[in-house]
Amino acid sequence: MKTALEVTPQMKCKRLQRLKIQKNQSIKNFNWRYNKLYTSLPSLYCFFITIDDYAESISYRPFSRAQVVTQQCTDLEEAYEEAELAETSNKGNSSEDTVMATIYRRSSTGFINYQRSSQHPFKFFGSNNANQSYSHSNTTTTRQTAKGKG
């Protein structure tokens, strides 16, 4: 009877793959719980848990998830660090529902900010920015000289 109620390694693996962070849970506490379940798996089943599974498990925290994905983490420990760093840098923002537009890339000297401007990308396609070198007055004078010749 006891063997029928035991949790198999396959069930543990599926549970870990489907685990999601709770709304009011910190990334640090979630990482502790995730790592505890991960280390309890037999080493054969640890190969089935990927960085993508972890990133999906923190999908309710879009900024932390984005940092894990863009940093192209190679192991779970590195992914934990990136997610915790992203959460601490995002503490000042009260809204977790918006994805931040700033992307930080890791370099040997620290983090590099790749945000190009504070203006939304669609603002660049306004009528004032269509073609800066093109002038309406140039076409008017061209038309007038063409009419005068003909």
C-alpha positions as CSV (number, residue, x, y, z in Angstrom):
1,M,0.0,0.0,0.0
2,K,2.8,2.4,0.8
3,T,4.5,2.0,-2.6
4,A,1.2,2.9,-4.3
5,L,1.1,6.2,-2.5
6,E,4.7,7.2,-3.1
7,V,5.6,10.1,-5.4
8,T,7.6,8.9,-8.3
9,P,10.6,10.9,-9.7
10,Q,8.5,11.4,-12.9
11,M,5.8,13.1,-10.9
12,K,8.3,15.3,-9.1
13,C,9.8,16.3,-12.4
14,K,6.4,17.2,-13.9
15,R,5.5,19.1,-10.7
16,L,8.7,21.1,-10.9
17,Q,8.1,21.9,-14.6
18,R,4.5,23.1,-13.9
19,L,5.5,25.1,-10.7
20,K,4.5,28.8,-10.9
21,I,5.5,31.7,-8.7
22,Q,2.7,33.0,-6.5
23,K,1.5,36.6,-6.7
24,N,2.9,37.9,-3.4
25,Q,5.9,35.6,-3.3
26,S,9.4,37.0,-3.6
27,I,11.7,35.6,-6.3
28,K,14.3,34.7,-3.6
29,N,11.7,32.6,-1.7
30,F,10.5,31.0,-4.9
31,N,14.1,30.2,-6.0
32,W,14.7,28.5,-2.6
33,R,11.5,26.4,-3.1
34,Y,12.4,25.7,-6.8
35,N,16.0,24.7,-5.9
36,K,14.8,22.5,-3.0
37,L,12.5,20.5,-5.4
38,Y,15.3,20.4,-8.1
39,T,17.9,19.0,-5.7
40,S,15.5,16.4,-4.5
41,L,15.2,15.0,-8.0
42,P,17.4,12.0,-9.0
43,S,20.3,13.2,-11.2
44,L,18.9,11.4,-14.2
45,Y,15.7,13.6,-14.0
46,C,17.6,16.9,-13.5
47,F,18.4,16.9,-17.2
48,F,14.7,17.3,-18.0
49,I,14.5,20.6,-16.2
50,T,15.7,23.4,-18.4
51,I,16.2,27.2,-18.1
52,D,13.1,27.6,-20.2
53,D,11.1,25.7,-17.6
54,Y,12.4,28.1,-14.9
55,A,11.7,31.1,-17.1
56,E,8.1,29.9,-17.6
57,S,7.7,29.3,-13.9
58,I,8.4,33.1,-13.2
59,S,6.2,34.3,-16.1
60,Y,4.1,36.3,-13.7
61,R,7.1,38.5,-13.2
62,P,7.8,39.7,-16.8
63,F,10.8,41.8,-16.1
64,S,12.6,39.1,-14.2
65,R,11.7,36.5,-16.9
66,A,12.9,38.8,-19.6
67,Q,16.3,39.3,-17.9
68,V,16.7,35.5,-17.5
69,V,15.9,35.0,-21.2
70,T,18.0,37.9,-22.6
71,Q,21.1,37.0,-20.5
72,Q,21.0,33.5,-22.0
73,C,21.8,31.8,-18.7
74,T,23.6,28.5,-18.9
75,D,22.5,26.9,-15.6
76,L,19.8,27.4,-13.0
77,E,22.1,29.1,-10.4
78,E,22.9,31.8,-12.9
79,A,19.2,32.1,-13.7
80,Y,18.3,32.5,-10.0
81,E,20.9,35.3,-9.7
82,E,19.6,37.1,-12.7
83,A,15.9,36.9,-11.6
84,E,16.8,38.1,-8.1
85,L,18.9,41.0,-9.5
86,A,16.0,42.0,-11.8
87,E,13.5,41.9,-8.9
88,T,15.7,44.1,-6.7
89,S,16.2,46.6,-9.6
90,N,12.5,46.6,-10.2
91,K,11.5,47.1,-6.6
92,G,10.7,50.8,-7.1
93,N,8.1,50.1,-9.8
94,S,4.7,49.2,-8.3
95,S,3.3,47.6,-11.4
96,E,4.6,44.1,-12.2
97,D,2.1,43.8,-15.1
98,T,4.2,45.9,-17.5
99,V,7.3,44.7,-19.3
100,M,10.2,47.1,-19.0
101,A,11.7,48.4,-22.2
102,T,15.2,48.7,-20.8
103,I,17.5,45.7,-21.5
104,Y,20.7,45.2,-19.6
105,R,23.4,43.0,-21.0
106,R,26.1,41.5,-18.9
107,S,29.7,42.4,-19.8
108,S,33.0,41.9,-18.1
109,T,32.9,45.4,-16.6
110,G,29.3,45.3,-15.4
111,F,25.9,45.9,-16.9
112,I,25.4,48.0,-20.1
113,N,22.1,49.8,-20.6
114,Y,20.8,49.4,-24.2
115,Q,17.9,51.7,-23.9
116,R,18.3,54.0,-26.9
117,S,15.9,56.8,-26.0
118,S,12.9,57.5,-23.8
119,Q,10.6,58.0,-26.7
120,H,8.3,55.1,-27.7
121,P,9.4,53.5,-31.0
122,F,6.1,54.3,-32.7
123,K,6.6,58.0,-32.1
124,F,9.5,57.9,-34.6
125,F,7.0,57.2,-37.4
126,G,5.0,60.5,-37.0
127,S,4.5,62.9,-39.9
128,N,7.2,65.2,-38.6
129,N,9.8,62.5,-38.7
130,A,8.9,60.9,-42.0
131,N,11.8,62.3,-44.0
132,Q,13.9,65.0,-42.4
133,S,15.8,65.8,-45.6
134,Y,12.7,66.2,-47.7
135,S,11.2,69.7,-47.8
136,H,7.8,70.7,-49.1
137,S,9.2,74.1,-50.3
138,N,11.7,72.2,-52.6
139,T,8.8,70.6,-54.5
140,T,6.9,73.8,-54.8
141,T,9.8,75.6,-56.4
142,T,10.5,72.7,-58.7
143,R,6.8,72.7,-59.9
144,Q,6.9,76.4,-60.4
145,T,10.0,76.3,-62.5
146,A,8.6,73.4,-64.5
147,K,5.4,75.4,-65.3
148,G,7.4,78.5,-66.2
149,K,9.5,76.5,-68.8
150,G,6.6,74.7,-70.4
